[in-house]
Amino acid sequence: FKRRIGQMAHSFDSVFSFFLPEFVPTGKPGAASLRSPEAMLVDMPKITGLINGLYSTIKYGVSACNDGFGETSSKPCKEGDFSNAVAKLSYEPSSGDADTIVSELATLLTSGRLSAANKQVIKEAYSSMTDTAAALRLAQQLIISSPEFHTSNTVQMNGESRTIPTNPEPSGVPYKALIFVMLQGGADSFNMLIPHTCSSKDMYKEYSDMRGSIAISPKTSLLEIDSSDSDQVCESFGMHPKLSAAHQLYNDGDLVWFANAGVLYRPVDKSNYKKGAKSALFAHNSMQREVQRIDPDKTDVETGVLGRLSDALISQQKFSVEKYNIYKGSQSLDGHHGSQPFIVDAEGIPEINRNPSITNMKDIVKSMNQATESDSGVFADLFADLFLNSLHDNELLTSALSNAHISTAFRDDSLGKAFEMVAKIISTRELRGVDRDIFFIPHSNWDAHNKV
């Protein structure tokens, strides 16, 4: 459940639950500076997992059929056949009249918020089918595809279709990709890069005295690196003994250490940091947010460092750029230009509603999530916008990745699978028509002291 819809009982990613209380979404809520923590989970992979799971429950009961929420499906999956299910929906309408059925479902599933326009769409779809049981299942699926079902807002549609982003056109320049791996947690940097040889004073002794029992010792166990050509106080530093791969990368000239880097915008000390610092300096979530922004002066708080980089590539270099979050969304990719970042699960992208109950079901769903009037509920508008963009992105990426083939073997863990998905996406660059790809990969549980 957590991988597919972002949440599961007793399975928090961290002490901060499944979402951050300060999260500000895109769209109309973001423009109004409204916070919506749960909107962090409204992205293409999780919308796919939720919609497929709900559709499957309606059509097959609680089973594994077509990405359902159940664990098994020992028999072939056939809509209306509940022999694979451990449970099924038991609603029976009070009459066979379309008006009565849609009104009852609207009361049960949207507390009566379902708009008159969407009621009419569902009634017409119901009436178009001769099998009343199949018609009821279709009506239920359509209601759970509405913004009224997913939010507590009322909806006033303006009759216009939503704008869906078009596929980019490449400029013809050589392709490049940037991958940002975020080590989420409270990384103890003082036990990762440690003073080693310092002629002016014994910095290692100062470090050891200050750190006490969690200091890395003996000094000879450190992986020494040369810093004599820098303006640092030490001629060499020591890396944690377990960072041998990073040590080799540094010696090969493929890794750089940024020492004394942080989010302070002016010097502070223990006596004035509470008033002098713009950020909460001792909270994991705020520090992770600041790393994704890298904007200590808060000149553009709605963006992230990768988003601003993408903006520059698009506006100044005229490049075709796509941005990808692996696993979940991040502020790092938020910018002002180009399309919204894709969010892709490392396990791949299942198709949304692979076996629709009616051939034109996607068109019906789109008509129920049209653009809205200015006085319509902003969170309903946000869901409808994200839902339709997810339908578009899902179709685009499932088509592209179905033809992606790579020969490199990756580790069988969350980080290895994330890099494997990045490699697959990169392999489709010509099909997607891009000059640059930017990827954000979160790697959790990076709370490191002497056990780094």
C-alpha positions in Angstrom: 0.0 0.0 0.0 2.7 2.5 1.0 4.5 2.1 -2.3 1.4 2.4 -4.4 -0.7 5.0 -2.6 1.9 6.7 -0.3 0.5 5.6 3.0 0.1 2.5 5.2 -0.8 2.0 8.8 2.2 2.0 11.1 4.6 2.5 8.2 5.8 6.1 8.4 8.8 7.1 6.4 10.0 9.1 9.3 8.9 10.9 12.5 7.3 13.5 10.2 4.6 11.1 9.0 3.7 10.7 5.3 3.7 14.4 4.5 5.0 17.8 5.8 2.6 20.2 7.6 4.1 23.2 5.8 3.6 21.7 2.2 2.2 24.3 -0.3 0.9 22.6 -3.5 0.8 24.0 -7.0 -2.2 25.4 -8.8 -4.9 27.6 -7.2 -4.2 26.6 -3.6 -0.5 27.4 -4.0 -1.3 30.8 -5.6 -3.4 31.5 -2.5 -0.5 30.4 -0.2 -2.7 27.6 1.2 -1.1 24.6 2.8 -2.2 21.1 1.9 0.0 18.4 3.4 -1.9 15.5 1.9 -1.4 17.0 -1.6 2.2 15.8 -1.4 0.8 12.4 -2.2 -1.3 13.4 -5.2 1.1 12.6 -7.9 1.0 10.3 -11.0 2.2 7.0 -9.5 0.0 7.4 -6.4 -3.0 8.5 -8.4 -2.4 5.5 -10.6 -2.2 3.2 -7.6 -5.3 4.7 -5.9 -7.6 4.8 -9.0 -6.6 1.3 -10.2 -7.1 -0.1 -6.7 -10.6 1.5 -6.4 -11.6 0.5 -9.9 -10.5 -3.1 -9.2 -12.5 -3.2 -6.0 -15.6 -2.2 -7.8 -15.1 -4.5 -10.8 -13.6 -7.6 -9.1 -13.9 -7.2 -5.4 -10.9 -7.1 -3.1 -8.4 -9.1 -5.1 -5.1 -8.5 -7.0 -6.9 -8.2 -10.4 -5.7 -5.3 -12.5 -3.5 -3.8 -9.7 -6.2 -4.3 -7.0 -5.7 -3.9 -3.3 -6.0 -7.7 -2.6 -3.1 -10.1 -2.3 -4.2 -12.9 -4.7 -6.1 -13.6 -7.9 -5.8 -17.3 -8.6 -8.4 -17.3 -11.4 -8.6 -15.3 -14.6 -9.9 -11.8 -13.9 -13.3 -11.0 -15.4 -15.4 -8.0 -14.5 -18.4 -8.9 -12.4 -16.8 -12.2 -11.3 -15.9 -12.0 -7.6 -14.6 -15.5 -7.2 -11.1 -14.1 -6.6 -12.2 -11.7 -4.0 -12.0 -11.9 -0.2 -14.7 -9.2 0.0 -16.8 -7.1 -2.4 -19.0 -4.0 -2.4 -22.6 -4.8 -1.2 -24.5 -1.7 -2.2 -27.8 -2.4 -3.8 -29.8 0.6 -5.2 -33.4 1.1 -4.0 -34.6 1.2 -7.6 -33.4 0.7 -11.2 -34.0 4.3 -12.1 -30.8 6.1 -13.3 -31.7 9.4 -11.4 -32.3 7.5 -8.2 -29.1 5.4 -8.5 -26.9 8.4 -9.2 -28.4 10.5 -6.5 -28.0 7.6 -3.9 -24.3 7.1 -5.0 -23.7 10.9 -4.9 -25.0 11.0 -1.3 -23.0 8.0 -0.2 -19.7 8.9 -1.9 -19.7 12.7 -2.1 -22.1 13.7 0.7 -24.3 15.2 -2.0 -21.6 17.5 -3.4 -21.6 15.9 -6.8 -22.3 18.7 -9.3 -25.4 18.7 -11.5 -23.2 18.5 -14.6 -21.3 15.4 -13.4 -24.6 13.8 -12.3 -25.8 14.2 -15.8 -22.6 12.7 -17.3 -22.9 9.7 -15.1 -26.6 9.2 -15.7 -26.0 9.2 -19.5 -23.2 6.7 -19.1 -25.4 4.5 -16.9 -28.3 4.6 -19.3 -26.1 3.7 -22.3 -25.5 0.2 -21.0 -28.0 -2.7 -21.2 -26.5 -4.8 -18.4 -27.8 -3.1 -15.2 -25.0 -4.7 -13.0 -22.3 -3.4 -15.3 -24.0 0.0 -15.5 -23.9 0.2 -11.7 -20.2 -0.6 -11.6 -19.5 2.0 -14.3 -21.5 4.7 -12.3 -19.5 3.9 -9.2 -16.2 4.1 -11.1 -17.1 7.5 -12.6 -18.1 9.0 -9.2 -14.8 8.0 -7.7 -13.1 9.7 -10.7 -14.7 13.0 -9.8 -13.0 15.8 -7.8 -16.0 15.9 -5.5 -15.2 12.4 -4.3 -11.5 13.2 -3.6 -12.0 16.6 -1.9 -14.6 18.2 0.4 -15.2 21.0 -2.2 -18.1 21.8 -4.4 -17.3 22.2 -8.1 -18.5 24.8 -10.7 -17.1 23.8 -14.1 -16.9 26.5 -16.8 -17.3 24.0 -19.7 -13.7 24.4 -21.0 -11.2 21.6 -21.3 -8.1 21.7 -19.1 -4.8 22.6 -20.8 -2.6 19.5 -21.0 1.1 20.1 -21.7 2.4 19.2 -25.2 5.4 17.0 -25.8 8.7 19.0 -26.0 10.8 19.5 -29.2 14.5 18.9 -28.9 17.0 21.7 -30.0 19.5 19.3 -31.4 22.3 19.9 -28.8 24.1 16.9 -27.3 22.1 15.3 -24.5 23.0 15.6 -20.8 21.4 14.5 -17.5 21.8 15.7 -13.9 21.0 13.4 -11.0 20.5 14.8 -7.5 20.6 12.2 -4.7 19.1 13.5 -1.5 20.4 11.7 1.6 17.4 12.4 3.8 17.9 12.6 7.5 20.3 14.3 9.9 23.7 13.5 8.3 26.4 13.9 10.9 28.9 15.7 8.6 31.4 16.1 11.4 31.9 12.4 11.4 32.1 12.2 7.6 34.9 14.8 6.9 37.3 15.2 9.8 40.4 17.4 10.4 43.5 15.2 10.0 46.8 17.1 9.6 46.8 20.8 10.5 50.1 22.6 11.1 48.7 25.7 12.8 47.0 23.7 15.6 45.8 20.2 16.4 42.3 20.3 14.9 41.9 16.5 15.2 42.4 16.8 19.0 39.8 19.6 19.2 37.4 17.4 17.2 38.1 14.4 19.4 37.6 16.4 22.6 34.4 17.9 21.4 32.8 14.7 20.1 33.8 12.5 22.9 32.6 8.9 22.6 31.2 9.3 19.1 34.5 10.6 17.6 36.1 8.4 15.0 39.2 7.0 16.4 42.0 6.1 16.1 43.1 8.9 13.8 45.0 6.3 11.6 41.6 4.7 10.7 40.6 7.8 8.7 40.9 7.8 4.9 43.2 10.7 4.4 42.7 13.2 1.5 45.0 16.0 0.5 43.7 19.6 0.9 47.1 21.4 0.7 46.0 23.4 -2.4 43.0 24.9 -0.7 42.6 27.7 1.7 41.5 25.4 4.5 43.3 25.5 7.9 44.3 21.8 7.5 46.7 20.3 4.9 44.7 17.1 4.9 41.3 15.8 6.1 40.2 12.3 7.0 37.0 10.7 5.6 35.0 8.1 7.7 36.6 4.6 7.3 33.4 3.3 5.7 33.4 5.9 2.9 36.0 4.0 0.8 34.0 4.4 -2.4 33.7 8.2 -1.9 37.4 8.3 -1.0 38.3 6.7 -4.3 36.0 9.1 -6.2 37.8 12.0 -4.5 41.2 10.7 -5.4 40.1 10.1 -9.0 38.9 13.7 -9.3 35.3 12.7 -9.5 34.0 14.0 -6.1 34.3 17.4 -4.4 33.7 18.2 -0.8 32.0 21.5 0.0 33.3 22.3 3.5 31.5 24.6 6.0 28.4 24.8 3.7 25.0 25.5 5.3 21.9 27.7 5.1 23.0 30.7 7.1 22.5 34.0 5.3 24.7 35.9 7.8 26.9 34.9 10.8 25.2 34.0 14.0 26.3 32.5 17.3 24.6 30.7 20.2 23.4 34.0 21.7 21.5 35.3 18.7 20.8 32.4 16.3 17.1 32.2 17.2 16.6 35.7 16.0 19.3 36.0 13.4 18.7 32.8 11.4 15.9 32.7 8.8 15.6 28.9 9.0 15.1 26.4 11.8 18.6 25.1 12.1 18.1 22.0 14.2 15.1 20.3 12.5 15.6 17.6 9.9 12.6 18.7 7.8 13.6 22.3 7.6 17.2 21.5 6.7 16.1 19.1 4.0 13.8 21.8 2.6 16.6 24.3 2.6 19.0 21.9 0.8 16.4 21.5 -1.9 15.9 25.3 -2.2 19.5 26.6 -1.7 18.0 30.0 -1.4 19.2 31.4 1.9 18.1 34.9 1.1 14.6 33.6 0.2 14.5 35.5 -3.1 12.2 32.9 -4.7 10.7 30.7 -2.1 8.3 28.9 -4.4 11.2 27.3 -6.3 14.0 24.7 -5.8 17.6 24.8 -6.9 17.0 22.2 -9.7 13.8 24.1 -10.8 15.8 27.3 -11.1 18.5 25.5 -13.1 15.8 24.1 -15.4 14.3 27.6 -15.8 17.7 28.9 -16.9 18.2 26.1 -19.4 14.7 26.7 -20.9 14.6 30.5 -20.9 18.3 31.3 -21.6 19.5 28.3 -23.6 16.1 27.4 -25.2 16.6 23.7 -24.3 13.9 21.1 -24.0 14.0 20.0 -20.4 12.1 17.4 -18.4 12.2 16.9 -14.6 11.7 13.7 -12.7 11.1 12.9 -9.1 11.8 9.2 -8.3 9.4 7.8 -5.7 7.9 11.1 -4.5 7.7 14.8 -5.1 10.2 17.4 -3.9 10.5 21.2 -3.9 14.0 20.9 -5.5 12.4 20.6 -9.0 9.8 23.4 -8.7 10.4 26.2 -11.1 8.5 28.8 -13.2 9.1 27.4 -16.8 8.4 24.2 -18.6 6.2 21.3 -17.6 5.5 20.2 -14.0 8.0 17.5 -12.8 7.0 13.9 -13.4 6.9 11.6 -10.4 7.8 8.0 -11.2 7.9 4.9 -9.1 11.2 2.9 -9.3 9.2 -0.3 -9.8 7.8 1.0 -13.1 4.5 2.6 -14.2 1.3 0.5 -14.4 -1.2 1.7 -16.9 -4.2 3.6 -15.5 -7.4 1.5 -16.1 -5.9 -1.0 -18.5 -9.3 -2.7 -19.1 -12.0 0.0 -19.0 -15.6 -0.9 -18.5 -16.6 1.2 -21.5 -14.5 2.1 -24.5 -14.8 5.9 -24.1 -14.3 5.9 -20.4 -11.2 8.1 -20.5 -13.1 10.8 -22.4 -16.0 10.6 -19.9 -13.6 11.0 -17.0 -12.0 14.0 -18.7 -15.4 15.7 -19.1 -16.0 15.3 -15.3 -12.7 17.1 -14.5 -13.0 20.2 -16.7 -11.6 23.7 -15.9 -13.6 25.5 -13.2 -15.0 28.9 -12.4 -13.1 31.3 -10.1 -15.5 30.6 -7.2 -15.2 26.8 -7.5 -13.4 24.9 -4.7 -9.6 25.3 -5.1 -8.7 21.9 -3.8 -11.2 20.2 -6.2 -9.6 22.2 -9.0 -6.1 21.0 -7.8 -7.1 17.4 -7.8 -8.8 17.6 -11.3 -5.7 19.3 -12.7 -3.3 16.7 -11.2 -5.6 13.8 -12.2 -5.8 14.8 -15.9 -2.1 15.6 -16.0 -1.5 12.2 -14.5 -3.6 10.5 -17.2 -1.5 12.3 -19.8 1.8 11.5 -18.2 0.9 7.9 -17.5 0.0 7.3 -21.2 3.2 9.1 -22.4 5.6 7.3 -20.0 4.1 3.8 -20.2 4.4 4.0 -23.9 8.0 5.2 -23.8 9.2 2.9 -21.0 7.6 -0.2 -22.6 10.3 0.1 -25.3 13.1 0.9 -22.9 15.9 -1.8 -22.7 19.1 -1.5 -20.7 21.8 -4.0 -20.2 23.4 -2.6 -17.0 22.8 -4.6 -13.8 21.8 -2.5 -10.7 21.6 -3.4 -7.0 18.4 -4.9 -5.8 17.5 -2.2 -3.2 15.6 1.1 -3.3 18.5 3.2 -4.5 19.6 0.6 -7.1 16.0 0.4 -8.4 15.8 4.2 -8.6 19.0 4.4 -10.7 17.7 1.6 -12.9 14.5 3.6 -13.6 16.7 6.7 -14.3 18.7 4.7 -16.8 15.5 3.5 -18.5 14.1 7.1 -18.7 17.4 8.3 -20.1 17.3 5.6 -22.8 14.0 7.1 -24.1 15.3 10.6 -24.5 15.0 10.6 -28.3 11.4 9.4 -28.2 10.6 12.1 -25.6 12.4 14.8 -27.6 14.5 16.3 -24.8 17.9 18.0 -24.5 18.2 17.8 -20.7 16.8 15.6 -18.0 17.0 16.4 -14.3 16.4 13.7 -11.7 15.8 13.9 -8.0 16.2 10.7 -6.0 15.5 10.6 -2.2 17.4 8.1 -0.1 15.8 7.8 3.4 17.0 6.9 6.9 20.3 8.8 6.5 20.7 9.6 10.2 24.4 9.0 10.6 26.8 9.3 13.5 29.6 6.8 14.1 27.6 4.2 12.1 27.6 6.0 8.8 
